[in-house]
Amino acid sequence: MRRFFISYRRDDAEADAGRIADRFRAAFGDDEVFFDTLAIEGGDRWMDRINAALSEAEVMLVVIGRSWLTLAGSDGKPRIQSENDIVGLEIARAIDRGIRVIPVRVQGATLPRADVLPNSLSKLPDFNDHEVRSGPAFDRDVESLVDIASGRRHGWRKWVPHRKVGTTLAV
């Protein structure tokens, strides 16, 4: 089971997301964390692997760096505005399924406002975000994120989300 799903843009915050994934894997085990470059192998149908991981996920960490919102696709337009943006599709599916979503700001990024996001992602700013700073604060910030994501901070034993079943991403 992949309880934690880590969503990020490779051109934006791959290193930060990788460090966070490493900490989550150390805290919960490799089988509990979906991080695409570690979970999808050569020959895998990557969209099938993403769909499977999202069907099991209880918590999605959306790692947002400074250029997360503005990174352009091959057409020159922001990727987030494309119907086929994988990151946007992942997040929209998580929101639709009632997965607990935690926006994780890195590199001093700010959480995007609803009015600059596509309709499918307009609820993203409704979720309380968490900042992970670089340098000496990194360890403390990620430790706090681990506690929040696992429910330990509030004494929850396990996060049990409301799920919509039967939805899959289509690209």
C-alpha positions in Angstrom: 0.0 0.0 0.0 1.2 3.5 -0.9 -0.2 5.6 1.9 1.7 8.8 0.9 1.7 10.2 -2.6 4.3 12.9 -3.4 3.3 15.2 -6.3 5.8 17.6 -7.7 7.2 19.2 -10.9 10.6 17.8 -11.9 11.6 21.2 -13.4 10.6 23.0 -10.2 11.4 21.1 -7.0 12.7 17.7 -7.8 15.5 17.8 -5.3 13.3 19.1 -2.5 10.6 16.5 -3.2 13.3 13.8 -3.3 14.7 14.8 0.1 11.1 14.9 1.5 10.4 11.4 0.0 13.6 10.0 1.5 12.5 11.2 5.0 9.0 9.8 4.6 10.5 6.5 3.4 12.7 6.4 6.4 9.8 7.1 8.7 7.2 4.8 7.2 9.0 2.4 4.9 9.5 2.2 1.1 6.1 0.6 0.5 4.2 3.4 2.1 5.5 6.2 -0.1 4.8 6.8 -3.8 7.5 8.8 -5.5 7.5 8.4 -9.2 11.2 8.0 -10.0 11.4 5.3 -7.3 8.1 3.6 -7.9 7.9 3.5 -11.7 10.4 1.3 -13.5 11.3 0.8 -17.1 8.6 -0.9 -19.0 5.8 0.1 -16.5 2.8 1.9 -18.0 3.4 5.1 -15.9 -0.2 6.3 -15.9 -1.4 2.9 -14.6 1.2 3.1 -11.8 0.1 6.6 -10.9 -3.6 5.6 -10.9 -2.9 2.6 -8.7 -0.9 4.7 -6.3 -3.7 7.3 -6.1 -6.3 4.6 -5.5 -4.3 3.6 -2.4 -3.2 7.0 -1.1 -4.5 8.5 2.1 -2.3 11.7 2.0 -1.0 13.6 -1.0 2.0 16.0 -0.5 2.0 18.6 -3.2 5.5 20.0 -3.3 5.3 23.6 -4.7 8.5 25.5 -5.6 8.8 29.0 -6.9 8.1 28.1 -10.5 5.4 25.4 -9.9 2.6 27.7 -11.3 4.5 29.3 -14.1 6.5 26.5 -15.7 5.6 26.5 -19.4 4.9 23.6 -21.6 6.1 23.2 -25.2 3.3 25.5 -26.3 4.7 28.3 -24.2 1.7 28.4 -21.9 1.8 27.5 -18.1 1.6 23.7 -17.8 -0.9 24.0 -15.0 -3.4 25.5 -17.5 -3.2 22.4 -19.8 -5.9 19.8 -19.6 -3.2 17.1 -19.9 -0.9 18.5 -17.1 -0.1 15.3 -15.1 0.5 17.2 -11.9 -2.8 19.0 -12.2 -4.6 15.8 -13.0 -3.0 14.1 -9.9 -4.1 16.8 -7.6 -7.6 17.1 -9.0 -8.1 13.4 -8.6 -6.9 13.5 -5.0 -9.2 16.4 -4.2 -12.2 14.6 -5.9 -11.5 11.4 -4.0 -11.3 13.2 -0.6 -7.6 12.3 -0.1 -6.0 14.6 2.5 -4.0 17.1 0.5 -1.1 19.0 2.1 0.5 21.7 -0.1 4.2 21.8 0.8 5.9 25.1 0.0 9.6 24.9 -0.7 12.2 27.5 -1.9 10.2 30.3 -0.3 7.2 29.7 -2.7 3.7 31.0 -1.9 0.5 29.0 -2.2 -1.2 29.9 -5.5 -4.5 31.7 -5.2 -7.7 30.0 -6.4 -8.3 32.6 -9.1 -5.0 31.8 -10.9 -5.6 28.0 -10.9 -7.8 26.0 -13.3 -11.3 25.2 -11.9 -10.3 21.6 -11.2 -7.6 22.9 -8.8 -9.5 25.9 -7.3 -9.9 24.1 -4.0 -6.1 23.6 -3.5 -5.7 26.9 -1.5 -8.4 25.7 0.9 -6.0 23.1 2.3 -3.6 24.4 5.0 -0.1 24.4 3.7 3.2 23.6 5.3 6.6 25.3 4.6 9.8 23.3 4.4 12.8 25.6 4.4 16.3 24.8 3.3 19.3 24.9 5.5 19.2 24.1 9.2 15.4 24.4 9.4 14.9 21.5 6.9 15.1 18.7 9.4 12.7 20.4 11.8 10.2 21.3 9.1 10.2 17.8 7.6 9.9 16.2 11.0 6.8 18.4 11.6 5.4 17.5 8.2 5.8 13.8 9.0 3.9 14.3 12.2 1.2 16.2 10.5 0.8 13.8 7.6 0.7 10.8 9.8 -1.8 12.3 12.2 0.5 12.1 15.2 0.5 15.8 15.8 -3.2 15.8 16.7 -3.3 12.3 18.3 -5.1 10.7 15.3 -4.2 7.0 15.0 -4.8 6.9 11.3 -6.2 9.3 8.7 -9.3 7.7 7.1 -10.4 9.8 4.1 -13.7 9.7 2.4 -13.0 8.2 -1.1 -14.8 8.3 -4.4 -14.1 5.0 -6.1 -13.8 4.2 -9.8 -12.1 7.3 -11.1 -9.0 7.2 -13.1 -6.8 9.7 -14.8 -7.0 9.8 -18.5 -4.4 11.5 -20.7 
